[in-house]
Amino acid sequence: MDLIAEKLIGKELREIQHKAKYDTMIIFEDGSITAWTDVKVSISFGDDPVIVRDVVWSGEWFTILFNEGEIRVSRIPTSTNPECFIYGSIGQPTLMIVDRGEE
């Protein structure tokens, strides 16, 4: 299992913040992802918490699978900023996982 999967699987989605076209924050119970690429959200909200079940990587997308849907983050940079997204941990502030796309 990859490091970001270890950090996300079993965690609850708490919030999604969309600031601009390529500036989205996906907040979990103990960390967050800041994305500077396309983000597609397809989640059904009900009475139960939205929990990460798995993560799937492809050349074009990083997909977070939940019990009630998914969030896809593009792995194709949209600007001169080489990072597609960064994961930061609340419990380990020195831990940052950076994805730069297809490098």
LINWO-V959069 format. One record per pair of residues at least 24 apart in sequence whose ideal C-beta (glycine too) atoms are under 10 Angstrom apart, sorted by the first residue. I is the first residue (numbers start at 1). GAP is how many residues later the second one is. D is the distance in Angstrom with one decimal. If there is no record, write none. Layout:
{{I;GAP;D} {I;GAP;D}}
This chain:
{{1;53;9.8} {1;54;9.0} {2;53;7.6} {2;55;7.6} {2;95;8.9} {3;84;8.6} {3;92;8.5} {3;94;6.0} {4;27;9.4} {4;29;8.5} {4;51;6.4} {4;53;9.0} {4;58;8.1} {4;60;9.3} {4;81;9.6} {4;83;5.5} {4;93;5.1} {4;95;8.1} {5;47;8.7} {5;49;7.4} {5;50;4.6} {5;51;9.2} {5;52;9.0} {5;59;9.5} {6;49;9.6} {7;24;6.0} {7;26;9.9} {7;45;9.3} {7;48;9.5} {7;80;6.6} {7;81;9.9} {7;82;6.3} {7;84;9.4} {7;85;8.8} {7;88;8.1} {7;90;7.5} {8;25;8.5} {8;43;9.9} {8;44;4.6} {8;45;9.6} {8;46;8.9} {8;47;5.9} {8;56;6.5} {8;57;9.9} {8;79;7.9} {9;42;8.8} {9;43;5.3} {9;44;7.0} {9;45;6.5} {9;46;7.1} {9;55;9.5} {9;56;9.3} {10;41;6.6} {10;42;6.4} {10;43;8.4} {11;38;9.7} {11;39;9.8} {11;40;7.0} {11;41;5.2} {11;53;9.7} {12;36;9.9} {12;37;4.6} {12;38;6.6} {12;39;5.6} {12;40;7.9} {12;54;9.4} {13;28;9.9} {13;30;7.6} {13;32;9.6} {13;36;7.7} {13;37;4.2} {13;38;7.5} {13;39;7.1} {13;51;8.3} {13;53;6.5} {13;54;9.8} {13;55;9.4} {13;56;9.6} {13;58;8.0} {14;35;8.9} {14;36;8.8} {16;25;6.5} {16;27;8.7} {16;55;7.8} {21;57;8.3} {22;52;9.2} {22;55;9.5} {22;56;5.0} {22;57;6.8} {22;59;8.5} {22;62;9.8} {24;47;9.2} {24;49;8.0} {24;61;8.7} {25;60;9.9} {25;63;10.0} {26;38;7.5} {26;45;6.2} {26;47;7.8} {26;59;8.6} {26;61;9.2} {27;63;9.6} {28;24;7.2} {28;36;9.3} {28;59;9.2} {28;61;9.5} {28;62;8.8} {29;61;8.4} {30;59;6.6} {30;60;4.9} {30;61;5.5} {30;62;9.1} {31;56;6.2} {31;57;5.9} {31;58;4.4} {31;59;5.6} {31;60;7.7} {31;61;8.5} {31;64;8.4} {31;65;10.0} {31;66;9.3} {32;54;8.9} {32;55;7.4} {32;56;5.8} {32;57;8.7} {32;58;7.9} {33;29;8.6} {33;31;8.2} {33;38;8.7} {33;40;6.9} {33;52;5.3} {33;53;7.1} {33;54;5.1} {33;55;8.0} {33;64;8.9} {33;66;9.1} {34;49;8.8} {34;51;6.3} {34;52;5.3} {34;53;8.3} {34;54;7.4} {35;27;8.7} {35;36;9.3} {35;38;4.8} {35;39;7.8} {35;40;10.0} {35;43;9.8} {35;48;9.1} {35;49;6.8} {35;50;4.1} {35;51;8.3} {35;52;9.9} {35;64;9.0} {36;37;9.6} {36;38;9.5} {36;41;7.8} {36;42;6.6} {36;43;6.9} {36;45;5.5} {36;46;9.6} {36;47;6.3} {36;48;6.6} {36;49;6.9} {36;50;8.7} {37;24;9.6} {37;25;9.3} {37;36;6.3} {37;37;3.9} {37;38;7.2} {37;39;6.4} {37;40;6.6} {37;41;5.1} {37;42;8.9} {37;44;9.4} {37;46;9.0} {37;47;4.8} {37;48;6.8} {37;62;9.3} {37;64;8.1} {38;34;8.1} {38;35;7.7} {38;36;4.0} {38;37;9.8} {38;38;7.8} {38;40;7.1} {38;46;9.5} {39;32;6.7} {39;33;7.1} {39;34;5.4} {39;35;7.3} {39;46;8.7} {40;30;8.2} {40;31;7.1} {40;32;4.5} {40;33;8.2} {40;34;8.2} {41;28;7.7} {41;29;8.1} {41;30;5.2} {41;31;8.1} {41;32;10.0} {42;24;9.4} {42;26;9.4} {42;27;4.8} {42;28;5.5} {42;29;7.6} {42;30;8.1} {43;24;9.5} {43;25;5.7} {43;26;3.6} {43;27;7.3} {43;28;7.1} {44;24;4.6} {44;25;5.6} {45;24;8.8} {57;42;8.9} {58;44;9.9} {59;42;8.5} {59;43;5.5} {60;41;8.9} {60;42;8.2} {62;25;9.8} {62;37;6.4} {62;39;9.6} {73;26;8.1} {74;27;8.3} {75;24;6.3} {75;25;8.5} {75;26;4.5} {75;27;6.4} {75;28;9.6} {76;25;5.8} {76;26;7.5} {77;24;5.4} {77;25;9.1} {77;26;9.6}}
